[in-house]
Amino acid sequence: MIYLQDIIDLFGECYREKGDSWVKVTEEYAKGFDLDLKFGKLGEDFVKDIQDGNNKIEVKTERDIWKTTGNIAIEMRYKGSPSGISTTESNLWVHLLSYKGVIEGGFMFNVDLLKEKIKKLHKDGDLKMVMGGDDNMSQMALLPIKELWG
């Protein structure tokens, strides 16, 4: 990997745009840039693993109701037997949010971390469970979208 400081060492002073003017790239800025670049690579490698098929992915699409409830529903059981998040062999859970037939956004979760989140909500008494899905045969955990991170 080549670092910004290496470029400065090879070519001399470099400048970057800041607002309406150009300022000299300092060694301190270069170090920060290199750290940001390394951090950005973490995300790029994550997406590359997905593209290369190195992850098992469970994809769920939430219909319109999330828009009014502020929750996503994660299936735990179907007809009384473990299903959904309880039985998935995937390590990545993609939960898309659809409204009027258009995907507006969504979430990607590490399955183990999502399970931990659900267990913590349950332990704290903050997990709401409902029946829903086809013929109301699915037991689902409702997770408030605003609390999914943290």
DSSP file (Angstrom, degrees, kcal/mol; ACC not computed):
  #  RESIDUE AA STRUCTURE BP1 BP2  ACC     N-H-->O    O-->H-N    N-H-->O    O-->H-N    TCO  KAPPA ALPHA  PHI   PSI    X-CA   Y-CA   Z-CA
    1    1 A M              0   0    0      0, 0.0     2,-0.4     0, 0.0     0, 0.0   0.000 360.0 360.0 360.0 137.7    0.0    0.0    0.0
    2    2 A I        -     0   0    0      3,-0.0     2,-0.3     4,-0.0     3,-0.0  -0.822 360.0-144.9 -98.1 139.0    1.3    3.5   -0.8
    3    3 A Y    >>  -     0   0    0     -2,-0.4     4,-1.4     1,-0.1     3,-0.6  -0.702  21.9-118.4-103.2 154.7    0.7    6.2    1.8
    4    4 A L  H 3> S+     0   0    0     26,-0.3     4,-2.2    -2,-0.3     5,-0.2   0.874 116.3  58.6 -57.1 -38.2   -0.1    9.8    1.1
    5    5 A Q  H 3> S+     0   0    0      1,-0.2     4,-2.6     2,-0.2    -1,-0.3   0.862 100.8  56.3 -61.4 -34.9    3.1   10.7    3.0
    6    6 A D  H <> S+     0   0    0     -3,-0.6     4,-2.1     2,-0.2    -1,-0.2   0.897 106.8  49.5 -62.0 -40.0    5.1    8.6    0.4
    7    7 A I  H  X S+     0   0    0     -4,-1.4     4,-3.0     2,-0.2     5,-0.3   0.917 110.9  49.1 -65.0 -43.4    3.6   10.7   -2.4
    8    8 A I  H  X S+     0   0    0     -4,-2.2     4,-2.2     1,-0.2    -2,-0.2   0.916 110.9  50.7 -62.0 -42.6    4.6   13.9   -0.6
    9    9 A D  H  < S+     0   0    0     -4,-2.6    -1,-0.2     1,-0.2    -2,-0.2   0.880 116.5  41.5 -62.2 -38.1    8.1   12.5    0.0
   10   10 A L  H  < S+     0   0    0     -4,-2.1    -2,-0.2    -5,-0.2    -1,-0.2   0.912 129.4  23.8 -75.5 -43.7    8.4   11.7   -3.7
   11   11 A F  H  < S-     0   0    0     -4,-3.0    -3,-0.2     1,-0.3    -2,-0.2   0.463  99.0-131.3-108.7  -3.3    6.8   14.7   -5.3
   12   12 A G     <  +     0   0    0     -4,-2.2    -1,-0.3    -5,-0.3    -2,-0.1  -0.519  66.2  16.6  87.1-157.2    7.2   17.4   -2.7
   13   13 A E        -     0   0    0     -2,-0.2     2,-0.3    -4,-0.1    13,-0.1  -0.185  64.9-167.0 -57.6 138.0    4.5   19.7   -1.5
   14   14 A C        -     0   0    0     11,-0.4    11,-3.4     2,-0.0     2,-0.3  -0.909   4.3-151.0-122.6 154.1    0.9   18.8   -2.2
   15   15 A Y  E     -A   24   0A   0     -2,-0.3     2,-0.3     9,-0.3     9,-0.2  -0.921   6.1-164.3-127.1 152.3   -2.2   20.9   -1.9
   16   16 A R  E     -A   23   0A   0      7,-2.7     7,-2.9    -2,-0.3     2,-0.3  -0.947  30.0-102.9-132.5 154.2   -5.8   20.1   -1.2
   17   17 A E  E     +A   22   0A   0     -2,-0.3     2,-0.4     5,-0.2     5,-0.2  -0.588  35.9 176.6 -77.4 134.1   -8.9   22.1   -1.7
   18   18 A K  E >   -A   21   0A   0      3,-3.3     3,-1.7    -2,-0.3     2,-0.4  -0.881  62.6 -51.2-140.1 105.3  -10.4   23.6    1.5
   19   19 A G  T 3  S-     0   0    0     -2,-0.4    -2,-0.0     1,-0.2     0, 0.0  -0.531 121.7 -18.8  66.8-125.4  -13.4   25.7    1.0
   20   20 A D  T 3  S+     0   0    0     -2,-0.4     2,-0.3    -3,-0.1    -1,-0.2   0.293 130.0  56.0 -97.9   9.2  -12.6   28.3   -1.7
   21   21 A S  E <  S-A   18   0A   0     -3,-1.7    -3,-3.3    -5,-0.0     2,-0.4  -0.797  77.8-112.0-134.8 176.8   -8.9   27.9   -1.5
   22   22 A W  E     -A   17   0A   0     -2,-0.3     2,-0.3    -5,-0.2    -5,-0.2  -0.923  30.0-169.3-112.1 135.5   -6.0   25.5   -1.7
   23   23 A V  E     -A   16   0A   0     -7,-2.9    -7,-2.7    -2,-0.4     2,-0.1  -0.913  29.9 -97.8-125.2 153.3   -3.9   24.6    1.4
   24   24 A K  E     -A   15   0A   0     -2,-0.3     2,-0.6    -9,-0.2    -9,-0.3  -0.418  36.4-119.7 -67.5 137.4   -0.7   22.7    1.8
   25   25 A V        -     0   0    0    -11,-3.4   -11,-0.4    -2,-0.1     2,-0.2  -0.709  35.0-154.6 -78.3 119.6   -1.1   19.0    2.8
   26   26 A T     >  -     0   0    0     -2,-0.6     4,-2.4     1,-0.1     5,-0.1  -0.485  27.2-111.2 -92.5 165.3    0.7   18.7    6.1
   27   27 A E  H  > S+     0   0    0      1,-0.2     4,-2.3     2,-0.2     5,-0.2   0.891 120.5  53.7 -60.8 -39.0    2.3   15.5    7.5
   28   28 A E  H  > S+     0   0    0      2,-0.2     4,-2.0     1,-0.2    -1,-0.2   0.917 109.3  47.2 -62.6 -43.8   -0.4   15.5   10.2
   29   29 A Y  H  > S+     0   0    0      1,-0.2     4,-2.6     2,-0.2    -1,-0.2   0.909 110.3  53.5 -63.3 -41.1   -3.2   15.7    7.5
   30   30 A A  H  X S+     0   0    0     -4,-2.4     4,-2.5     1,-0.2   -26,-0.3   0.904 107.4  50.5 -61.3 -42.0   -1.4   12.9    5.6
   31   31 A K  H  X S+     0   0    0     -4,-2.3     4,-2.0     1,-0.2    -1,-0.2   0.920 112.2  47.2 -62.2 -43.2   -1.4   10.6    8.7
   32   32 A G  H  X S+     0   0    0     -4,-2.0     4,-2.3     2,-0.2    -2,-0.2   0.894 111.2  51.6 -64.1 -40.1   -5.1   11.2    9.2
   33   33 A F  H  X S+     0   0    0     -4,-2.6     4,-2.7     1,-0.2    -2,-0.2   0.914 108.3  51.4 -61.8 -44.1   -5.8   10.6    5.6
   34   34 A D  H  X S+     0   0    0     -4,-2.5     4,-2.3     1,-0.2    -1,-0.2   0.884 109.8  49.6 -62.9 -38.6   -3.9    7.3    5.7
   35   35 A L  H  X S+     0   0    0     -4,-2.0     4,-2.5     2,-0.2    -1,-0.2   0.919 112.0  48.0 -65.4 -42.8   -6.0    6.2    8.8
   36   36 A D  H  X S+     0   0    0     -4,-2.3     4,-2.7     2,-0.2    -2,-0.2   0.895 111.1  51.5 -62.5 -40.0   -9.2    7.1    7.0
   37   37 A L  H  X S+     0   0    0     -4,-2.7     4,-1.8     2,-0.2    -2,-0.2   0.914 110.3  48.1 -63.2 -43.8   -8.0    5.2    3.9
   38   38 A K  H  X S+     0   0    0     -4,-2.3     4,-1.0     2,-0.2    -2,-0.2   0.913 113.1  48.2 -63.5 -43.3   -7.3    2.1    6.1
   39   39 A F  H >X S+     0   0    0     -4,-2.5     4,-1.0     1,-0.2     3,-0.6   0.905 109.3  53.1 -64.0 -41.9  -10.7    2.4    7.8
   40   40 A G  H 3X S+     0   0    0     -4,-2.7     4,-2.0     1,-0.2     3,-0.3   0.849 101.8  60.1 -60.9 -35.0  -12.4    2.8    4.4
   41   41 A K  H 3X S+     0   0    0     -4,-1.8     4,-2.9     1,-0.2    -1,-0.2   0.830  94.8  63.6 -63.8 -31.8  -10.7   -0.4    3.2
   42   42 A L  H <X S+     0   0    0     -4,-1.0     4,-1.8    -3,-0.6    -1,-0.2   0.929 107.0  42.8 -56.1 -46.9  -12.4   -2.3    6.0
   43   43 A G  H  X S+     0   0    0     -4,-1.0     4,-2.3    -3,-0.3    -2,-0.2   0.894 112.9  52.1 -66.9 -41.1  -15.8   -1.5    4.4
   44   44 A E  H  X S+     0   0    0     -4,-2.0     4,-2.4     1,-0.2    -2,-0.2   0.908 110.0  48.7 -62.9 -41.4  -14.5   -2.2    0.9
   45   45 A D  H  X S+     0   0    0     -4,-2.9     4,-2.4     2,-0.2    -1,-0.2   0.884 109.1  54.2 -65.0 -37.9  -13.2   -5.7    2.0
   46   46 A F  H  X S+     0   0    0     -4,-1.8     4,-1.5    -5,-0.2    -2,-0.2   0.938 111.8  43.3 -60.1 -48.4  -16.6   -6.4    3.7
   47   47 A V  H  X S+     0   0    0     -4,-2.3     4,-2.6     1,-0.2    -2,-0.2   0.882 111.1  55.2 -67.3 -38.3  -18.5   -5.6    0.4
   48   48 A K  H  X S+     0   0    0     -4,-2.4     4,-2.5     1,-0.2    -1,-0.2   0.906 104.8  53.6 -61.3 -41.2  -15.9   -7.6   -1.6
   49   49 A D  H  <>S+     0   0    0     -4,-2.4     5,-3.1     2,-0.2     6,-0.4   0.889 109.7  48.8 -59.4 -38.9  -16.5  -10.7    0.6
   50   50 A I  H ><5S+     0   0    0     -4,-1.5     3,-1.4     3,-0.2     5,-0.2   0.950 112.5  46.8 -64.7 -48.5  -20.2  -10.3   -0.1
   51   51 A Q  H 3<5S+     0   0    0     -4,-2.6    -2,-0.2     1,-0.3    -1,-0.2   0.846 111.2  52.0 -62.8 -34.3  -19.7  -10.0   -3.9
   52   52 A D  T 3<5S-     0   0    0     -4,-2.5    -1,-0.3    -5,-0.2    -2,-0.2   0.450 116.5-113.3 -83.7   0.2  -17.3  -13.0   -3.9
   53   53 A G  T < 5S+     0   0    0     -3,-1.4    -3,-0.2    -4,-0.3    -2,-0.1   0.766  74.3 135.3  76.9  25.2  -19.8  -15.2   -2.0
   54   54 A N      < +     0   0    0     -5,-3.1     2,-0.4    -6,-0.2    -4,-0.2   0.377  60.3  60.3 -88.1   5.6  -17.8  -15.5    1.2
   55   55 A N  S    S-     0   0    0     -6,-0.4     2,-0.5    -5,-0.2    35,-0.1  -0.979  77.0-131.8-129.7 143.4  -20.8  -14.8    3.4
   56   56 A K        -     0   0    0     -2,-0.4    35,-1.7    33,-0.1    36,-1.7  -0.857  34.7-160.7 -88.7 128.9  -24.1  -16.6    3.8
   57   57 A I  E     -b   92   0B   0     -2,-0.5     2,-0.5    33,-0.2    36,-0.2  -0.943  17.9-160.2-122.1 129.8  -26.7  -14.0    3.6
   58   58 A E  E     -b   93   0B   0     34,-2.8    36,-3.5    -2,-0.5     2,-0.5  -0.934  17.0-162.4-102.1 125.5  -30.4  -14.1    4.8
   59   59 A V  E     +b   94   0B   0     -2,-0.5     2,-0.4    34,-0.2    36,-0.2  -0.949  11.2 177.1-116.1 125.2  -32.4  -11.4    3.1
   60   60 A K  E     -b   95   0B   0     34,-3.0    36,-3.2    -2,-0.5     2,-0.5  -0.956  15.6-151.9-123.0 143.3  -35.8  -10.3    4.4
   61   61 A T  E     -b   96   0B   0     -2,-0.4     2,-0.5    34,-0.2    36,-0.2  -0.969   9.0-149.7-120.3 121.3  -38.0   -7.6    3.0
   62   62 A E  E     -b   97   0B   0     34,-3.3    36,-3.0    -2,-0.5     2,-0.0  -0.747  16.2-137.3 -90.5 127.1  -40.3   -5.7    5.4
   63   63 A R    >   -     0   0    0     -2,-0.5     3,-1.5    34,-0.2     4,-0.2  -0.248  42.9 -68.4 -79.8 175.6  -43.5   -4.4    3.8
   64   64 A D  T >  S+     0   0    0      1,-0.3     3,-2.2     2,-0.1     4,-0.4   0.525 111.3  82.4 -37.6 -31.8  -45.1   -0.9    4.4
   65   65 A I  T >> S+     0   0    0      1,-0.3     4,-2.4     2,-0.2     3,-1.2   0.755  77.3  70.3 -61.4 -26.5  -46.1   -1.2    8.1
   66   66 A W  H <> S+     0   0    0     -3,-1.5     4,-2.4     1,-0.3    -1,-0.3   0.821  89.5  65.9 -55.4 -30.2  -42.6   -0.4    9.4
   67   67 A K  H <4 S+     0   0    0     -3,-2.2    -1,-0.3    31,-0.2    -2,-0.2   0.840 112.5  29.9 -63.6 -34.6  -43.2    3.2    8.1
   68   68 A T  H <4 S+     0   0    0     -3,-1.2    -2,-0.2    -4,-0.4    -1,-0.2   0.772 125.7  42.6 -96.8 -29.8  -46.1    3.7   10.7
   69   69 A T  H  < S-     0   0    0     -4,-2.4    -3,-0.2     2,-0.2    -2,-0.2   0.787  90.8-137.7 -87.0 -27.8  -44.9    1.5   13.6
   70   70 A G     <  +     0   0    0     -4,-2.4    75,-3.1    -5,-0.3    76,-0.5   0.639  67.3 109.5  77.3  13.9  -41.2    2.4   13.5
   71   71 A N  E     -D  144   0C   0     73,-0.3     2,-0.4    -6,-0.2    -1,-0.3  -0.834  58.8-146.2-119.4 156.3  -40.4   -1.3   14.0
   72   72 A I  E     -D  143   0C   0     71,-2.3    71,-3.0    -2,-0.3     2,-0.5  -0.919  22.8-134.4-111.2 151.8  -38.9   -4.1   12.0
   73   73 A A  E     -D  142   0C   0     -2,-0.4     2,-0.6    69,-0.2    69,-0.2  -0.917  14.9-166.1-110.3 126.7  -40.2   -7.6   12.6
   74   74 A I  E     -D  141   0C   0     67,-2.7    67,-2.8    -2,-0.5     2,-0.2  -0.951  23.5-127.1-112.6 117.7  -37.7  -10.5   13.0
   75   75 A E  E     +D  140   0C   0     -2,-0.6    10,-2.2    65,-0.2    11,-0.5  -0.437  34.0 167.6 -68.1 132.1  -39.3  -14.0   12.7
   76   76 A M  E     +     0   0C   0     63,-3.4     7,-2.5     1,-0.4     2,-0.3   0.718  64.6  10.6-109.9 -38.8  -38.4  -16.2   15.7
   77   77 A R  E     -DE 139  82C   0     62,-1.6    62,-2.6     5,-0.3    -1,-0.4  -0.978  55.0-157.1-144.1 151.7  -40.8  -19.2   15.3
   78   78 A Y  E >  S-DE 138  81C   0      3,-2.9     3,-1.9    -2,-0.3    60,-0.2  -0.989  83.9 -11.7-133.6 125.1  -43.2  -20.5   12.7
   79   79 A K  T 3  S-     0   0    0     58,-2.8    59,-0.1    -2,-0.4    -1,-0.1   0.861 130.8 -54.7  51.7  39.1  -46.1  -22.7   13.7
   80   80 A G  T 3  S+     0   0    0     57,-0.4    -1,-0.3     1,-0.2    58,-0.1   0.330 117.5 106.6  83.7  -7.5  -44.5  -23.1   17.1
   81   81 A S  E <  S-E   78   0C   0     -3,-1.9    -3,-2.9     1,-0.1    -1,-0.2  -0.808  81.5 -92.5-106.4 146.7  -41.1  -24.3   15.8
   82   82 A P  E     +E   77   0C   0      0, 0.0    -5,-0.3     0, 0.0     2,-0.3  -0.240  61.8 145.2 -53.2 139.5  -37.9  -22.3   15.7
   83   83 A S    >   +     0   0    0     -7,-2.5     3,-2.0    -3,-0.0     5,-0.2  -0.896  38.6  27.8-158.1-175.8  -37.4  -20.5   12.4
   84   84 A G  G >> S+     0   0    0      1,-0.3     4,-1.5    -2,-0.3     3,-1.2  -0.264 128.7   3.5  56.9-127.2  -36.1  -17.2   11.0
   85   85 A I  G 34 S+     0   0    0    -10,-2.2    -1,-0.3     1,-0.3    -9,-0.2   0.778 129.9  63.1 -61.9 -27.1  -33.3  -15.8   13.1
   86   86 A S  G <4 S+     0   0    0     -3,-2.0    -1,-0.3   -11,-0.5    -2,-0.2   0.776 118.0  23.1 -70.1 -26.3  -33.4  -18.8   15.4
   87   87 A T  T <4 S+     0   0    0     -3,-1.2    -2,-0.2    -4,-0.1    -1,-0.2   0.459  86.6 128.7-120.8  -4.2  -32.4  -21.3   12.7
   88   88 A T     <  -     0   0    0     -4,-1.5   -30,-0.0    -5,-0.2    -3,-0.0  -0.222  41.1-161.8 -58.6 142.7  -30.6  -19.3   10.1
   89   89 A E        +     0   0    0    -32,-0.0    -1,-0.2     2,-0.0   -33,-0.1   0.324  60.2 108.2-100.4   3.2  -27.2  -20.6    9.0
   90   90 A S        -     0   0    0      1,-0.1   -33,-0.2   -35,-0.1     3,-0.1  -0.397  58.6-155.2 -78.7 156.6  -26.3  -17.2    7.6
   91   91 A N  S    S+     0   0    0    -35,-1.7    20,-1.5     1,-0.2     2,-0.4   0.433  81.3  55.5-107.8  -3.0  -23.8  -14.9    9.1
   92   92 A L  E     -bC  57 110B   0    -36,-1.7   -34,-2.8    18,-0.2     2,-0.6  -0.996  65.3-161.6-133.0 128.9  -25.2  -11.8    7.6
   93   93 A W  E     -bC  58 109B   0     16,-3.0    16,-2.9    -2,-0.4     2,-0.6  -0.945   5.2-166.6-111.4 118.0  -28.8  -10.6    7.9
   94   94 A V  E     -bC  59 108B   0    -36,-3.5   -34,-3.0    -2,-0.6     2,-0.6  -0.928   3.5-172.3-106.6 121.4  -30.1   -8.1    5.4
   95   95 A H  E     -bC  60 107B   0     12,-2.8    12,-2.3    -2,-0.6     2,-0.2  -0.915   7.6-163.3-119.6 104.1  -33.4   -6.5    6.3
   96   96 A L  E     -bC  61 106B   0    -36,-3.2   -34,-3.3    -2,-0.6     2,-0.6  -0.602  11.5-139.8 -91.0 147.5  -34.8   -4.3    3.5
   97   97 A L  E     -bC  62 105B   0      8,-3.1     7,-3.1    -2,-0.2     8,-1.0  -0.925  21.3-172.7-111.3 112.6  -37.5   -1.7    4.1
   98   98 A S  E     - C   0 103B   0    -36,-3.0     2,-0.4    -2,-0.6     5,-0.2  -0.820   7.1-175.9-105.3 141.8  -40.1   -1.5    1.3
   99   99 A Y  E >  S- C   0 102B   0      3,-2.6     3,-1.4    -2,-0.4   -36,-0.1  -0.961  75.0 -14.9-139.4 122.1  -42.8    1.1    1.0
  100  100 A K  T 3  S-     0   0    0     -2,-0.4     3,-0.1     1,-0.3    -1,-0.1   0.867 130.6 -51.6  53.2  40.1  -45.5    0.9   -1.7
  101  101 A G  T 3  S+     0   0    0      1,-0.2     2,-0.5     0, 0.0    -1,-0.3   0.551 116.6 110.2  80.8   8.1  -43.4   -1.6   -3.6
  102  102 A V  E <   -C   99   0B   0     -3,-1.4    -3,-2.6     0, 0.0     2,-0.6  -0.967  69.2-127.6-119.4 129.3  -40.2    0.4   -3.5
  103  103 A I  E     +C   98   0B   0     -2,-0.5    -5,-0.3    -5,-0.2     3,-0.1  -0.639  28.4 178.2 -72.7 117.2  -37.1   -0.5   -1.4
  104  104 A E  E     -     0   0B   0     -7,-3.1     2,-0.3    -2,-0.6    -1,-0.2   0.679  55.6 -62.4 -94.5 -20.8  -36.3    2.7    0.5
  105  105 A G  E     -C   97   0B   0     -8,-1.0    -8,-3.1     2,-0.0     2,-0.3  -0.972  53.9-170.4 166.9-159.5  -33.4    1.4    2.5
  106  106 A G  E     -C   96   0B   0     -2,-0.3     2,-0.3   -10,-0.3   -10,-0.2  -0.992  21.1 -88.8 166.7-168.6  -32.5   -1.2    5.0
  107  107 A F  E     -C   95   0B   0    -12,-2.3   -12,-2.8    -2,-0.3     2,-0.4  -0.941  13.9-151.9-133.9 151.8  -30.0   -2.7    7.5
  108  108 A M  E     -C   94   0B   0     -2,-0.3     2,-0.4   -14,-0.2   -14,-0.2  -0.999  23.1-176.3-122.8 129.6  -27.2   -5.3    7.4
  109  109 A F  E     -C   93   0B   0    -16,-2.9   -16,-3.0    -2,-0.4     2,-0.5  -0.955  34.5-120.0-126.0 143.5  -26.5   -7.1   10.6
  110  110 A N  E  >  -C   92   0B   0     -2,-0.4     4,-2.3   -18,-0.2     3,-0.3  -0.731  35.7-133.5 -68.6 125.2  -23.9   -9.6   11.8
  111  111 A V  H  > S+     0   0    0    -20,-1.5     4,-2.6    -2,-0.5     5,-0.2   0.886 102.5  51.4 -57.2 -43.9  -26.4  -12.4   12.7
  112  112 A D  H  > S+     0   0    0    -21,-0.3     4,-2.1     1,-0.2    -1,-0.2   0.903 111.7  47.1 -61.8 -40.3  -24.6  -13.1   16.0
  113  113 A L  H  > S+     0   0    0     -3,-0.3     4,-2.2     2,-0.2    -1,-0.2   0.868 111.0  51.9 -69.1 -35.6  -24.8   -9.5   17.0
  114  114 A L  H  X S+     0   0    0     -4,-2.3     4,-2.2     2,-0.2    -2,-0.2   0.914 109.1  50.1 -65.4 -42.3  -28.5   -9.3   16.0
  115  115 A K  H  X S+     0   0    0     -4,-2.6     4,-2.6     1,-0.2    -2,-0.2   0.915 110.0  51.1 -60.8 -42.7  -29.3  -12.3   18.1
  116  116 A E  H  X S+     0   0    0     -4,-2.1     4,-2.6     1,-0.2    -2,-0.2   0.900 108.4  52.0 -60.6 -41.2  -27.4  -10.6   21.1
  117  117 A K  H  X S+     0   0    0     -4,-2.2     4,-2.3     2,-0.2    -1,-0.2   0.919 111.0  47.0 -61.1 -44.9  -29.5   -7.5   20.6
  118  118 A I  H  X S+     0   0    0     -4,-2.2     4,-2.3     2,-0.2    -2,-0.2   0.918 112.5  49.7 -64.5 -44.1  -32.7   -9.5   20.7
  119  119 A K  H  X S+     0   0    0     -4,-2.6     4,-2.9     2,-0.2    -2,-0.2   0.899 110.7  50.3 -61.9 -40.8  -31.6  -11.4   23.8
  120  120 A K  H  X S+     0   0    0     -4,-2.6     4,-2.6     2,-0.2     6,-0.3   0.925 109.9  49.4 -65.1 -44.1  -30.7   -8.1   25.5
  121  121 A L  H  <>S+     0   0    0     -4,-2.3     5,-2.8     1,-0.2     6,-0.8   0.910 113.5  47.8 -60.0 -41.3  -34.1   -6.6   24.7
  122  122 A H  H ><5S+     0   0    0     -4,-2.3     3,-1.3     4,-0.2    -2,-0.2   0.943 112.0  48.5 -63.6 -48.6  -35.7   -9.7   26.1
  123  123 A K  H 3<5S+     0   0    0     -4,-2.9    -2,-0.2     1,-0.3    -1,-0.2   0.880 112.1  49.3 -59.7 -40.0  -33.6   -9.7   29.3
  124  124 A D  T 3<5S-     0   0    0     -4,-2.6    -1,-0.3    -5,-0.2    -2,-0.2   0.499 115.2-116.7 -79.4  -3.1  -34.3   -6.0   29.9
  125  125 A G  T < 5S+     0   0    0     -3,-1.3    -3,-0.2    -4,-0.4    -2,-0.1   0.684  87.4 112.2  76.7  17.7  -38.1   -6.6   29.4
  126  126 A D      < +     0   0    0     -5,-2.8     2,-0.6    -6,-0.3    -4,-0.2   0.285  41.7 107.4-106.2   9.2  -38.1   -4.4   26.3
  127  127 A L        -     0   0    0     -6,-0.8     2,-0.5    -5,-0.2    16,-0.1  -0.792  53.0-158.2 -95.1 121.7  -38.8   -7.0   23.6
  128  128 A K  E     -F  142   0C   0     14,-0.8    14,-3.1    -2,-0.6     2,-0.4  -0.867   8.0-163.4 -98.5 126.8  -42.3   -6.9   22.1
  129  129 A M  E     +F  141   0C   0     -2,-0.5     2,-0.3    12,-0.2    12,-0.2  -0.893  12.7 172.1-110.2 139.3  -43.4  -10.2   20.5
  130  130 A V  E     -F  140   0C   0     10,-2.5    10,-3.4    -2,-0.4     2,-0.4  -0.930  31.7-118.3-138.7 162.8  -46.3  -10.4   18.1
  131  131 A M  E     +F  139   0C   0     -2,-0.3     2,-0.3     8,-0.2     8,-0.2  -0.851  54.3 122.4 -99.2 141.0  -47.9  -13.0   15.8
  132  132 A G  E     +F  138   0C   0      6,-2.4     6,-2.4    -2,-0.4     5,-0.3  -0.864  18.3  81.9-168.6-158.9  -48.0  -12.1   12.1
  133  133 A G  S >  S+     0   0    0     -2,-0.3     3,-1.9     3,-0.2     2,-0.2  -0.307  94.3   4.3  73.8-161.7  -47.0  -13.2    8.7
  134  134 A D  G >  S-     0   0    0      1,-0.3     3,-1.7     2,-0.2    -2,-0.1  -0.382 143.0 -15.9 -60.1 121.6  -49.0  -15.7    6.6
  135  135 A D  G 3  S-     0   0    0      1,-0.3    -1,-0.3    -2,-0.2    -2,-0.1   0.746 114.4 -77.8  53.8  28.4  -52.1  -16.6    8.6
  136  136 A N  G <  S+     0   0    0     -3,-1.9    -1,-0.3     1,-0.1    -3,-0.2   0.849  98.5 132.1  52.2  38.6  -50.6  -15.1   11.8
  137  137 A M    <   +     0   0    0     -3,-1.7   -58,-2.8    -5,-0.3     2,-0.5   0.461  44.0  85.9 -98.2  -3.2  -48.5  -18.3   12.2
  138  138 A S  E     -DF  78 132C   0     -6,-2.4    -6,-2.4   -60,-0.2     2,-0.6  -0.858  65.9-146.4-105.1 131.1  -45.1  -16.5   12.7
  139  139 A Q  E     -DF  77 131C   0    -62,-2.6   -63,-3.4    -2,-0.5   -62,-1.6  -0.844  29.6-171.5 -90.9 125.6  -43.9  -15.3   16.1
  140  140 A M  E     -DF  75 130C   0    -10,-3.4   -10,-2.5    -2,-0.6     2,-0.5  -0.937  24.9-136.0-127.6 141.7  -41.9  -12.2   15.6
  141  141 A A  E     -DF  74 129C   0    -67,-2.8   -67,-2.7    -2,-0.4     2,-0.6  -0.809  22.9-142.1 -88.7 129.8  -39.8   -9.9   17.6
  142  142 A L  E     -DF  73 128C   0    -14,-3.1   -14,-0.8    -2,-0.5   -69,-0.2  -0.849  16.7-168.1 -95.5 121.7  -40.5   -6.2   17.0
  143  143 A L  E     -D   72   0C   0    -71,-3.0   -71,-2.3    -2,-0.6     2,-0.2  -0.941  23.2-124.4-112.4 119.9  -37.3   -4.1   17.0
  144  144 A P  E >   -D   71   0C   0      0, 0.0     3,-1.6     0, 0.0     4,-0.3  -0.442  14.9-142.1 -62.7 124.6  -37.6   -0.3   17.1
  145  145 A I  G >  S+     0   0    0    -75,-3.1     3,-1.5     1,-0.3     4,-0.3   0.884  99.6  57.7 -56.0 -40.8  -35.7    1.0   14.2
  146  146 A K  G 3  S+     0   0    0    -76,-0.5    -1,-0.3     1,-0.3     3,-0.2   0.669 109.3  46.1 -67.9 -14.9  -34.5    4.0   16.2
  147  147 A E  G <  S+     0   0    0     -3,-1.6    -1,-0.3     1,-0.1    -2,-0.2   0.277  79.1 101.2-109.0  10.2  -32.9    1.6   18.8
  148  148 A L  S <  S+     0   0    0     -3,-1.5     2,-0.6    -4,-0.3    -1,-0.1   0.777  79.2  55.8 -68.4 -24.6  -31.2   -0.7   16.4
  149  149 A W              0   0    0     -4,-0.3    -1,-0.1    -3,-0.2     0, 0.0  -0.933 360.0 360.0-110.6 124.8  -27.8    0.9   16.9
  150  150 A G              0   0    0     -2,-0.6    -1,-0.2     0, 0.0    -2,-0.1   0.396 360.0 360.0 131.1 360.0  -26.5    1.2   20.4
